[in-house]
Amino acid sequence: MPENWKGGVLRAIAGAGGGAPAAAVYDGTADLQLVYNGGRFVPAGPMAALPALWNLFERVEAGEIELGEPLPGAPMSWEDAAGAVCGGGVEAVNALISALGMEAVNAAARRAGMEQTEIRRPVGENESLRGNVTCAEDAAAFFRRLLSHEGLSEASCRRLLALMSESRDSGKFASVGEKCLARFGASFPGSEYDAGVLCPDGKRPVVAAALVMLQPDREKGARFCRRVAEAVCGEDGEA
């Protein structure tokens, strides 16, 4: 990473103009480098899908589910639902959580390293701190587990990363192009999130998460996420 990357992240935070920005960046899978606003809860929004995806692949490995089978109560397979979730489909997120069971998804969150994440109701209903919550460290922890193949098989971890490797837009973490190996973004009123795996030098992956809530300016929130990725990757971001 560039020598001044931490300064770049802090400038991105300062430029967020309020909105309770939070960021977590890990050099590789284990070494903590920077956490800002640690433990700052934010409404989880579609990020609630992360522990659901973890639980899905746990059950696939246990032989309880086959990805090609129909998802109960939905006109799609489990695999199609996983792909739709990674594409930001809220209906698919809710269908997946409903089929797996909220209690099981919350238990899987702990195994995925998401110690502070709680899923209490369908995504999209009262997105506030009284609903589903997560934090920057938890979003980063999920990707750290995938990189280290911790808790799931290497094949499952690679499959999940592959599902999140197709950038559907050019904003936020995807702004750094090929240096963004995998990401999971969320966007809903007042909040912009992105988390994933960046690779500044083409060799060593870096896990990062950027979350901002209660930011009335959606573009400013998206710019914060983008500038965090650009600081880590040594890209020239906007002032």
Phi, psi and chi 1 to 4 in degrees:
 res  aa     phi    psi   chi1   chi2   chi3   chi4
   1 MET       -  152.8  -71.8 -170.5  -72.5      -
   2 PRO   -62.0  150.1   21.6  -32.9      -      -
   3 GLU   -60.5  -31.7  -68.6 -175.3    3.4      -
   4 ASN   -98.1   20.9   63.8  -16.7      -      -
   5 TRP   -63.2  -35.9   73.4  -91.5      -      -
   6 LYS   -63.3  -41.3  -71.3 -175.0 -179.1  180.0
   7 GLY   -60.8  -37.1      -      -      -      -
   8 GLY   -65.1  -39.9      -      -      -      -
   9 VAL   -65.1  -43.8  172.7      -      -      -
  10 LEU   -65.3  -35.7  -66.8  174.6      -      -
  11 ARG   -67.2  -36.2  -74.5 -168.7  -66.4  -85.3
  12 ALA   -63.0  -41.1      -      -      -      -
  13 ILE   -64.0  -45.1  -70.6  165.8      -      -
  14 ALA   -63.3  -34.0      -      -      -      -
  15 GLY   -80.5   -5.5      -      -      -      -
  16 ALA   -70.5  -19.3      -      -      -      -
  17 GLY    63.1   49.4      -      -      -      -
  18 GLY    89.0 -161.2      -      -      -      -
  19 GLY    81.2   15.1      -      -      -      -
  20 ALA    50.8   57.3      -      -      -      -
  21 PRO   -68.8  146.9   27.8  -35.6      -      -
  22 ALA  -140.5  145.9      -      -      -      -
  23 ALA  -146.2  147.9      -      -      -      -
  24 ALA  -140.4  130.7      -      -      -      -
  25 VAL  -133.7  129.7 -179.1      -      -      -
  26 TYR  -123.9  128.4  -64.2   86.3      -      -
  27 ASP   -81.2  101.3 -175.9    6.3      -      -
  28 GLY    84.0 -157.3      -      -      -      -
  29 THR   -90.8  -13.7   59.6      -      -      -
  30 ALA  -129.5  -31.1      -      -      -      -
  31 ASP   -81.7  111.8  -58.7  -33.4      -      -
  32 LEU   -69.0  127.8  171.8   62.8      -      -
  33 GLN  -114.6  -41.7  -66.8  -68.2  -49.1      -
  34 LEU  -158.8  130.5  179.8  148.2      -      -
  35 VAL  -133.5  127.2  170.8      -      -      -
  36 TYR  -117.6  132.9  179.6   84.9      -      -
  37 ASN    59.8   49.7  -94.1  -12.6      -      -
  38 GLY   -58.4  133.6      -      -      -      -
  39 GLY    76.6    6.5      -      -      -      -
  40 ARG   -71.8  109.4  173.1   66.4   63.6   82.8
  41 PHE   -70.6  141.1  -74.1  132.7      -      -
  42 VAL  -133.6  153.7  -63.3      -      -      -
  43 PRO   -58.7  131.0  -22.4   34.2      -      -
  44 ALA   -69.1  -33.6      -      -      -      -
  45 GLY    53.8 -145.3      -      -      -      -
  46 PRO   -64.5  -11.6  -26.7   37.8      -      -
  47 MET   -63.7  -13.5  -60.9  -68.9  -83.7      -
  48 ALA   -61.2  -16.4      -      -      -      -
  49 ALA   -71.0  -23.1      -      -      -      -
  50 LEU   -59.8  -52.6  -66.2 -177.8      -      -
  51 PRO   -66.7  -26.1   21.7  -32.8      -      -
  52 ALA   -67.4  -41.2      -      -      -      -
  53 LEU   -64.1  -39.8  -73.0  168.0      -      -
  54 TRP   -60.1  -47.2 -171.1  -83.3      -      -
  55 ASN   -65.1  -37.1 -172.5 -129.7      -      -
  56 LEU   -57.8  -47.7  170.5   60.5      -      -
  57 PHE   -74.8  -26.2  -83.3   82.9      -      -
  58 GLU   -60.0  -44.2  -74.8 -179.3  -35.2      -
  59 ARG   -72.9  -31.6  -63.5 -166.7 -171.3 -172.5
  60 VAL   -64.0  -44.2  169.2      -      -      -
  61 GLU   -64.9  -32.2  -70.1 -174.3    3.4      -
  62 ALA   -79.9   -4.4      -      -      -      -
  63 GLY    81.0   12.0      -      -      -      -
  64 GLU   -82.8  -26.1  -60.5  174.2   18.0      -
  65 ILE  -135.3  142.1  -70.0  173.6      -      -
  66 GLU  -111.6  130.5  -69.4 -172.1   11.5      -
  67 LEU   -58.6  -29.0  -71.0  174.2      -      -
  68 GLY   -80.0   -9.4      -      -      -      -
  69 GLU   -74.0  154.8  -67.5  177.8  -17.4      -
  70 PRO   -64.9  142.5  -20.5   32.8      -      -
  71 LEU   -78.2  121.7  175.9   70.0      -      -
  72 PRO   -55.1  129.7  -26.3   36.3      -      -
  73 GLY    79.0    9.0      -      -      -      -
  74 ALA  -141.7  146.8      -      -      -      -
  75 PRO   -82.8   52.4   33.2  -36.5      -      -
  76 MET  -158.9  165.1   63.9 -178.1   81.6      -
  77 SER   -86.0  168.4   68.9      -      -      -
  78 TRP   -58.3  -41.1  -69.9   96.7      -      -
  79 GLU   -66.2  -41.8 -172.1  168.8   23.3      -
  80 ASP   -62.3  -39.3  -70.3  -20.4      -      -
  81 ALA   -63.7  -42.2      -      -      -      -
  82 ALA   -61.6  -41.9      -      -      -      -
  83 GLY   -65.4  -41.6      -      -      -      -
  84 ALA   -65.7  -37.5      -      -      -      -
  85 VAL   -60.2  -45.5  162.4      -      -      -
  86 CYS   -69.1  -18.6  -67.8      -      -      -
  87 GLY   -88.8    2.5      -      -      -      -
  88 GLY    92.5   14.8      -      -      -      -
  89 GLY   -76.5  110.0      -      -      -      -
  90 VAL   -65.1  -40.1  172.3      -      -      -
  91 GLU   -60.4  -39.5  -71.2 -174.7    5.0      -
  92 ALA   -67.8  -37.4      -      -      -      -
  93 VAL   -58.9  -49.6  173.8      -      -      -
  94 ASN   -66.2  -38.3  -75.2  -29.5      -      -
  95 ALA   -64.5  -40.2      -      -      -      -
  96 LEU   -66.9  -46.3 -168.9   61.0      -      -
  97 ILE   -64.6  -40.1  -67.9  174.1      -      -
  98 SER   -63.6  -42.6  175.9      -      -      -
  99 ALA   -69.7  -35.1      -      -      -      -
 100 LEU   -81.6  -31.7  -66.4  169.1      -      -
 101 GLY   100.0  128.3      -      -      -      -
 102 MET   -61.2  -38.6 -156.8  166.4  -69.9      -
 103 GLU   -63.6  -41.9 -175.9  175.3  -21.9      -
 104 ALA   -66.4  -38.2      -      -      -      -
 105 VAL   -66.4  -41.1  169.4      -      -      -
 106 ASN   -65.6  -37.4  -81.8  -45.2      -      -
 107 ALA   -65.7  -38.7      -      -      -      -
 108 ALA   -67.1  -31.1      -      -      -      -
 109 ALA   -57.2  -39.6      -      -      -      -
 110 ARG   -66.6  -40.4  -53.4  -66.3  171.0  -97.6
 111 ARG   -69.6  -24.1  -64.7 -170.4  -67.9  -85.7
 112 ALA   -86.7    5.1      -      -      -      -
 113 GLY    85.1    6.0      -      -      -      -
 114 MET   -93.6   73.0  -55.3 -179.1   76.5      -
 115 GLU   -65.6  -27.5  -61.5  -70.6  -18.8      -
 116 GLN  -108.4    2.5  -58.2  176.8   85.0      -
 117 THR   -83.1  134.4  -62.4      -      -      -
 118 GLU  -133.9  129.7  -70.1  -72.0  -16.8      -
 119 ILE  -109.6  117.1  -47.9  -56.6      -      -
 120 ARG  -118.7  -17.6  -56.8  164.8 -177.7  153.6
 121 ARG  -158.1  167.1   61.4 -172.6   66.0 -179.3
 122 PRO   -56.7  147.3  -27.6   36.9      -      -
 123 VAL   -64.9  138.1  173.0      -      -      -
 124 GLY    98.4  -13.1      -      -      -      -
 125 GLU   -96.8  113.9  -67.4 -174.2    6.0      -
 126 ASN    50.3   63.4  -66.3  -35.9      -      -
 127 GLU   -68.8   90.8  -67.6  -71.0   -1.8      -
 128 SER  -149.8  179.6   71.3      -      -      -
 129 LEU   -71.5   -5.1  -65.3 -178.6      -      -
 130 ARG   -91.4   -3.3  -67.9 -173.9  -64.4  -84.9
 131 GLY  -107.6 -128.2      -      -      -      -
 132 ASN   -82.2  136.9  -54.5  -32.5      -      -
 133 VAL  -131.9  152.7  -64.9      -      -      -
 134 THR  -151.1 -174.2 -169.1      -      -      -
 135 CYS  -152.9  168.1   61.8      -      -      -
 136 ALA   -61.2  -42.6      -      -      -      -
 137 GLU   -61.1  -38.3  -59.7  102.2  -65.2      -
 138 ASP   -67.2  -42.0  -81.0   14.2      -      -
 139 ALA   -62.1  -41.1      -      -      -      -
 140 ALA   -69.0  -38.8      -      -      -      -
 141 ALA   -59.8  -37.7      -      -      -      -
 142 PHE   -56.9  -48.2  176.7   88.5      -      -
 143 PHE   -72.5  -29.8  -76.9   94.2      -      -
 144 ARG   -63.6  -40.4  -69.2  170.9   71.4 -163.2
 145 ARG   -64.2  -40.4  -66.0  -72.3  175.5   96.1
 146 LEU   -63.8  -41.9  -69.2 -175.9      -      -
 147 LEU   -65.5  -35.9  -81.4 -177.9      -      -
 148 SER   -91.9    0.4   61.6      -      -      -
 149 HIS    55.0   45.0  -50.3  145.7      -      -
 150 GLU  -102.0  114.8 -178.2 -179.5  -12.4      -
 151 GLY    98.6  -22.8      -      -      -      -
 152 LEU  -131.4  160.2  -70.7  174.8      -      -
 153 SER   -66.9  161.0   69.4      -      -      -
 154 GLU   -59.4  -38.9 -179.2  176.4   -8.9      -
 155 ALA   -62.9  -42.9      -      -      -      -
 156 SER   -66.8  -41.4  -68.8      -      -      -
 157 CYS   -63.3  -42.7  -69.3      -      -      -
 158 ARG   -65.4  -37.5  -71.1 -175.5  179.6  -81.4
 159 ARG   -65.9  -43.2  177.4   61.9  178.4  142.4
 160 LEU   -64.1  -43.2  -86.1  171.0      -      -
 161 LEU   -63.3  -37.6  -73.9  169.7      -      -
 162 ALA   -64.3  -40.4      -      -      -      -
 163 LEU   -60.5  -31.2  -77.0  170.4      -      -
 164 MET  -101.1   16.8  -69.0 -178.8  -93.1      -
 165 SER   -96.6  -11.9   66.8      -      -      -
 166 GLU   -90.6  103.8  -60.5  177.8    7.7      -
 167 SER   -71.3  119.3  -62.9      -      -      -
 168 ARG   -85.3   -4.5  -86.9   84.7  175.1  174.0
 169 ASP  -150.5 -178.2   56.5   51.7      -      -
 170 SER  -111.9   11.1   59.3      -      -      -
 171 GLY   -97.7  176.7      -      -      -      -
 172 LYS    49.8 -131.1  -63.7 -166.9  -75.0 -173.0
 173 PHE   -62.2  -29.5  -83.5   23.0      -      -
 174 ALA   -67.3  -10.5      -      -      -      -
 175 SER   -65.2  -20.7   68.7      -      -      -
 176 VAL   -90.4    9.4  -61.9      -      -      -
 177 GLY    63.0 -128.0      -      -      -      -
 178 GLU   -66.6  -14.5  -66.8 -177.9   -4.1      -
 179 LYS   -74.5  -11.2  -67.7 -179.0 -179.9  179.8
 180 CYS   -97.0  107.6  179.3      -      -      -
 181 LEU   -83.7  -33.4  -56.9 -176.8      -      -
 182 ALA  -161.6  147.1      -      -      -      -
 183 ARG  -155.5  158.2   59.6 -178.8  -72.5  -92.0
 184 PHE  -138.3  112.4 -166.8   95.0      -      -
 185 GLY  -109.8  158.5      -      -      -      -
 186 ALA  -141.9  141.9      -      -      -      -
 187 SER  -144.1  122.5  178.1      -      -      -
 188 PHE  -154.5  167.5   54.1   97.8      -      -
 189 PRO   -47.1  119.6  -30.0   37.1      -      -
 190 GLY    84.1   -2.8      -      -      -      -
 191 SER  -139.4  141.6  -58.5      -      -      -
 192 GLU  -138.0  127.0  -67.1  -71.4  -23.6      -
 193 TYR  -130.1  152.7  -52.3  157.7      -      -
 194 ASP  -155.1  142.4 -133.0  -20.6      -      -
 195 ALA  -149.1  149.9      -      -      -      -
 196 GLY   167.9 -159.2      -      -      -      -
 197 VAL  -115.2  121.4 -178.1      -      -      -
 198 LEU  -110.1  155.1  -53.4  172.6      -      -
 199 CYS  -137.1   85.9 -163.4      -      -      -
 200 PRO   -61.2  -38.4  -22.2   32.9      -      -
 201 ASP  -107.5    5.8   60.5    3.0      -      -
 202 GLY    78.6    3.9      -      -      -      -
 203 LYS  -126.0  -62.4  -61.8  177.0 -179.0  178.0
 204 ARG   -98.1  120.0 -178.3  169.1 -179.9  171.5
 205 PRO   -73.5  149.6   27.4  -34.1      -      -
 206 VAL  -126.6  134.3  171.8      -      -      -
 207 VAL   -96.4  134.9  170.8      -      -      -
 208 ALA  -142.7  152.4      -      -      -      -
 209 ALA  -141.9  138.9      -      -      -      -
 210 ALA  -136.4  121.4      -      -      -      -
 211 LEU  -132.0  135.1  -68.7   71.6      -      -
 212 VAL  -139.4  135.2   60.4      -      -      -
 213 MET  -128.2  166.0   63.8  175.4  -74.1      -
 214 LEU    54.2   38.7  -56.7  176.6      -      -
 215 GLN  -109.3  105.1  170.6   56.4  -91.6      -
 216 PRO   -64.9  -23.1   22.0  -32.8      -      -
 217 ASP   -92.0  100.6 -174.2  -22.5      -      -
 218 ARG   -60.9  -41.5 -178.7  172.1  178.2  176.2
 219 GLU   -63.8  -35.9  172.4   53.5   31.7      -
 220 LYS   -66.6  -37.7 -172.2  174.5  -73.5 -172.9
 221 GLY   -65.1  -43.6      -      -      -      -
 222 ALA   -65.2  -37.7      -      -      -      -
 223 ARG   -64.6  -36.1 -174.9  165.1   61.4 -114.8
 224 PHE   -59.5  -48.8  161.2   67.4      -      -
 225 CYS   -60.1  -43.2  -64.0      -      -      -
 226 ARG   -63.5  -42.5 -175.9  176.6   73.4 -118.0
 227 ARG   -70.4  -28.7  -70.1 -175.5   65.8 -165.9
 228 VAL   -63.3  -47.5  167.9      -      -      -
 229 ALA   -62.7  -41.8      -      -      -      -
 230 GLU   -66.6  -35.4  -69.4  169.7  -13.1      -
 231 ALA   -66.0  -43.0      -      -      -      -
 232 VAL   -66.1  -35.6  171.1      -      -      -
 233 CYS   -94.0   -1.1  -69.6      -      -      -
 234 GLY    76.5   21.0      -      -      -      -
 235 GLU   -84.1  156.8  -56.7  -77.7  -31.2      -
 236 ASP   -85.2  106.6  -67.1  -32.5      -      -
 237 GLY   -93.4  173.5      -      -      -      -
 238 GLU   -70.3  149.9  -65.1 -179.8   15.3      -
 239 ALA   -73.4      -      -      -      -      -
